Amino acid sequence: MVQHLPEQYSATVSTVEWLKSLCAEQQLPLLVLRPVDCPTLIIEQQENEATAVLRKDSLKRPYNYFRANGEVQFTECTTLDQARTLLPQFFEQHIGRWHGTNSPSLFTNPRNREFYSKLLECMLPTGWLVFSVVQFNKQPIAFHYGFDYGGRFLWYKPSFDASYRKHSPGNLLLRFLLQRAIDHGCSEFDFTIGNEEFKRRYSNAVRRNLNLQIFPNRPRFYLAGGTLQCKQLVKRLAFWRS
């Protein structure tokens, strides 16, 4: 069950309140958009609860299946040469995973592949970027491109081989990453922005991400607010018709 964040992890409102005060002082309209949930698994001081997540059937089942039917290996890239070899396979796997859906892979765009490649070159040596792969019988069936910073592991960009979909390679990957975060003494496993059902299943707390927009004048403020309301109305109408 998802609980309220412990006091030491509660989101501060100081930045928001400061911006509100500053905008009022400068007579700049400020639009505060609806907050977005960001589920997280707090590990620090809740190690037993975090470890218990690994025993959930949805994580044990794929782990047991793949281990019973071949060789399973989880590898975290520690050198740029190793990561450079695997990165194109990650891109292709992600493209295949989202092919034919309403959300095609961002890696169909060469500029996005270039950005992720350069980011890896800069950040992998620092230890802040964690690029990992799950192999089954020496073939990559899942990848994760994420971050470990400030004692927090950030779930960011996963992929899996769609041909193994019925055996949940994505959950196998997640189990390895959760175990990795616990073993490395991370204070939490942050699922970041988005309220997907699977994140709720493995989290024990929820933060909220606020988006704020500052406008130079009131006409642009009202235009943006009206546009946002129209978009929300269109979404509601589409839901009612479906």
Residue pairs with C-beta under 8 A, 6 or more apart in sequence:
1 204
2 39
2 200
2 203
2 204
2 205
2 206
3 204
3 205
4 205
5 11
5 42
5 205
5 206
5 207
6 42
6 45
6 205
9 42
9 188
9 205
9 207
11 207
11 208
16 32
16 210
16 212
19 30
19 212
19 214
20 30
22 28
23 29
23 30
23 214
28 214
28 215
28 216
29 214
29 215
29 217
29 218
29 220
29 221
30 212
30 213
30 214
30 215
31 212
31 213
31 214
31 215
31 221
31 224
31 225
31 228
32 210
32 211
32 212
33 210
33 211
33 212
33 213
33 228
35 208
35 209
35 210
36 193
36 194
36 195
36 208
36 209
36 211
37 194
37 195
37 206
37 207
37 208
37 209
38 190
38 191
38 192
38 193
38 194
38 206
38 207
38 208
38 209
39 191
39 195
39 199
39 200
39 202
39 203
39 205
39 206
40 188
40 189
40 190
40 191
40 203
40 204
40 205
40 206
40 207
41 50
41 53
41 178
41 188
41 189
41 190
41 191
41 202
41 203
41 204
41 205
42 49
42 50
42 187
42 188
42 204
42 205
43 50
43 181
43 182
43 186
43 187
43 188
43 189
44 151
44 187
44 188
46 204
47 182
49 204
50 178
50 182
50 189
50 204
51 182
53 59
53 178
53 202
54 60
54 175
54 178
54 179
54 182
56 201
56 202
58 168
58 171
58 201
59 171
59 172
59 174
59 175
59 178
59 202
60 175
61 168
61 171
62 167
62 168
62 169
62 171
62 172
62 175
63 72
63 172
63 175
65 167
66 72
66 136
66 141
66 167
66 169
66 172
70 136
70 137
71 135
71 136
71 137
71 138
72 134
72 135
72 136
72 172
73 134
73 135
73 138
74 132
74 133
74 134
74 135
74 176
74 180
75 132
75 133
75 134
75 135
76 130
76 131
76 132
76 180
77 83
77 86
77 124
77 131
77 132
77 133
80 120
80 121
80 124
80 125
83 120
83 124
83 131
84 120
86 131
86 133
86 140
86 143
87 116
87 117
87 120
87 131
89 140
89 143
90 131
90 133
90 140
90 143
90 145
90 159
91 105
91 107
91 113
91 116
93 140
93 142
93 143
93 159
93 160
93 161
94 105
94 107
94 143
94 157
94 159
95 104
95 105
95 107
95 108
96 161
96 162
97 105
97 159
97 160
97 161
97 162
98 104
98 105
99 105
106 112
107 113
107 116
116 145
116 157
119 129
120 129
120 131
120 145
123 129
123 147
124 131
127 148
128 147
128 148
128 149
129 145
129 146
129 147
130 144
130 146
130 147
130 148
130 153
131 143
131 144
131 145
131 146
132 143
132 144
132 146
132 176
132 177
132 180
133 140
133 142
133 143
133 144
134 140
134 141
134 142
134 143
134 169
134 172
134 173
134 176
135 141
136 164
136 169
139 161
140 161
141 160
141 161
141 164
141 169
141 172
142 158
142 159
142 160
142 161
142 169
142 170
142 172
142 173
143 158
143 159
143 160
143 173
144 155
144 156
144 157
144 158
144 159
144 173
144 177
145 156
145 157
145 158
146 153
146 154
146 155
146 156
146 157
146 177
147 153
147 154
147 156
148 154
148 181
148 184
148 186
151 185
151 186
151 187
151 188
152 186
152 187
152 188
152 189
152 190
153 177
153 180
153 181
153 184
153 186
153 188
153 189
153 190
154 190
154 192
155 174
155 177
155 189
155 190
155 191
155 192
156 192
158 170
158 173
158 174
160 169
160 170
160 173
161 169
174 202
177 189
178 189
178 202
181 188
181 189
189 202
191 199
191 202
191 203
193 209
213 224
215 221
215 224
